[in-house]
Each structure stands twice: as structure tokens, then as C-alpha cells.
Amino acid sequence: MSEVARTVVVKSAPLPRKAFRVFVELEGMYRNMVEQLVLYAVRGNIASFTRLRALKYRELRSLYPQLPSHYVYTACQDAGARAKSFLRIKRRGLAEREHPEVKNVSIWLDDHLWKLDWLTAIQIATHKGWIRVELELHKHFWRYVNGGWRISSEAKVKLDKKSRRLVVCLTIKRHVEAYKPRGLIAVDVNEDHVAVLVDGGVYLLETRFRDIVLGYYYRRKRIQEKYGKLYGVHSRIKKRALRKLNERKKKNDLRWKLVNIIVRTAKERQYTIVLERLGKNPARGMINYMKNDQLRHRIYQASFKGVQRAIEEKAREHGVPVVYVDPKNTSRLCSLHGTRMVYDNGSRLGRCTAGGEVWHRDAVACYNLLLKALRSDGSSAPSYGGLSVDGSPVPLGSTATHDPTGIPKSLWIRWKSLDATNKNKLMRMSI
Ligand SMILES: [Zn+2]
């Protein structure tokens, strides 16, 4: 059993002027403490919160006797975290200045500084006593609460001065029970597709991450050039135009939809997800044709690393086990004969040099991931949905393996799980 945590952001209703002023004062004192502490910590090379607290508690208490004492604790935690990350950057020689700047401040709260007032409001301890703050809760929040998440005692509060609201970041936690896997689902990620092998069928979910990244890259570049010339490099108009592209949000939406399908498919069957273990370098040198480092990095993040990380996160949340296998040669060797595959120039279809059978590159990759997972983990010995690993060509000889089922983005984007493939008539795409 493990525990997963998430952050939900909730806004308060607009506060009365008087109450909001108290929070402005509170933020000022808190910021002041954090600034002092960070400076002290960085100078003294102290990254430990407990040491920082031991050294500075008395001094800060006497400086702000009117504040509830636990603000000193949380300011020490906050400052400790800031100092730690700054010292790390400095050690690598990447720090731009001698001391870190405390720019954005959220007030950290612990269990002594806030409490739930039923589920629609919270109370926060301040130098002027407890203040009740109404929350504007959204559907998302209720879904978590009804789904068995508990609200934990850590919280952070930010001030939205324009609308006189508090922005409250709540941490919610839940225990998840992992199941005993009954099978495996292999997932191979590349820049245009995610291939999924489940119950003997390979599905190619079209993502076009590469086109998306490239498209945004050129659009960004155009905006930067045009607005940069007209209004200046750091102009607000330019920033607004870039923000309007909504690049990150659109990429993330697509990614989460895809990941939901995969994780849900695994969970419904109680399978383990098999992924390649990605190294630090771009997967299998697949996008090395990109001359532009930045672009290569972005495609890599959008497709390989981003999708893998999202799968890991979602799987953890749902108690779906994940195993990793060595990605070496996954699409280069025939899953049946273990011999080399030959791909014609740029083709995704390859021929086995021993048996002469034709494989789609992503299908081979998926089967090899599955085989590697089976070999490396004989202990729990899950069944693997009709695939014979003894080398008999019968199940692999079917056309299903050789022709993966291609699923265009416009179709899967509306699905919840791969079981939709049974309900929809799919064209077999030859790719
Ligand atoms: Zn073969």
C-alpha cells in the first residue's frame, strides 16, 4: 500500500477589506522572516530546516511576538527549502547572484495555523486572531473529496490583491492498494504514436507530438520576431500573445487523455504496465536528426519523457504496477526469431531476416518489451493474454500482430479506455 498526494487549488470568496488587510500584514511579516532566514541559511550553508529553526527561533519570536508561533516554524521550512535549492544551483555554478531573491511568497500553514470549518470554509490563525475564510469550491474538489481523498494539514496561501481573495493550495492524500497483476500491457512511446500491446493486439494511438511541438515552435518564433520588433523584447503585448498560444495546456490535455486510456485499460484488466527504461539521452537516438537542440529537447519531453512520467504518475495514483525494461534493440530484433529486422529507408515496416515475415516497427517493439518483462520477472509469472513465448509462430502468425490497429487522434480523444475498440468499428490501417 502506498500513499499518493496531490495539490488542489481553491479560491476564497472575496474578503472584506478589513480582513484582507490582516492577511496583507501577515504576508509582509512572513515575507520578512523568510527573507532573513534565507539570507542567514545561505550565508551559513544551512539547508536543514531543524537547524535553521534551532538557531533562529528565539530571535524571530521576539521580533514578531504578536504572530502565532507556528509561523516561525513554517517560515523556517519555507526558507530551508529555498536555501536548499539555491545552494544546489550555486554548487553547480549556475546561480546568477550571491543570494537568492524572495520574489513570490505563499504563506505556509501547518496544522496549528489553519483548520477546516466544515468543508466550505477554513479558519486561519493570524496576529489578529482566527479569521474565517469562505471557499469557492469547484466540481474538481468535490470529486476528490467524494473519491476518498483526505485533506492533509499542510496548506499554502497566496494573496490575490486585485480581487481581494486568497488562493489556497490544499494538499490531499489517499492510500492506494496495488493489485496482484494478472497480465501485462506493453507501451512503446515514440514521437508520433504510442503503441499499446494488450491481450494479443497492438493498437497504435496517433499522437503527432512531433508535429504539435514543431507547429508551436514556429508559431512562437513568428510571434517573438513580429512583436519583438514592434513592441520590444519584453513587452507585455508579446507576452500576452505567447500566453494565448496556450501551448503547455493543450499539450498536457492531450497527454493526460492518452495516459488515462492506457492506465484505465490496465486497471480494468488488473495488468502491469511495461515501459522502456529511458536514459538521460533521447530515446534510442530516435530524434537525433533534429539539429536544433532546443527543439529536440522539446520533442523528447513532449513524447518520450513526458508521456512516461504521466503514465507513472497516473498509475501510482490508481495502484497500477509499472515495470521497466531495457530498451536496447526493442525494434531491431524479431520477437519470434531473435534475428535482425531489416527496415527499408524510412519505412515503419520491416522484414525478419530469418523467417521473412513482415512486422510493423512499433508492434515488434511492443512484443519485445513484453518478452523482456516476462523474462526478467518470472516470479509473479502473470499470464500474457494469448501470446506464446516458446517461439511457436501460431499466435504471432495472425495478421493482428503484423498489422497493428491504427487509431487516429480524432477517435481516441473521445475514449475512456481501449475497450472502446470493441464498440467502435475500426478500420485496419495499413501504415
Ligand atoms: Zn522473425
Residues whose N, C-alpha, C, O or C-beta is under 5 A from the ligand:
A	BS01	ZN	C334 L336 H337 C352 G355
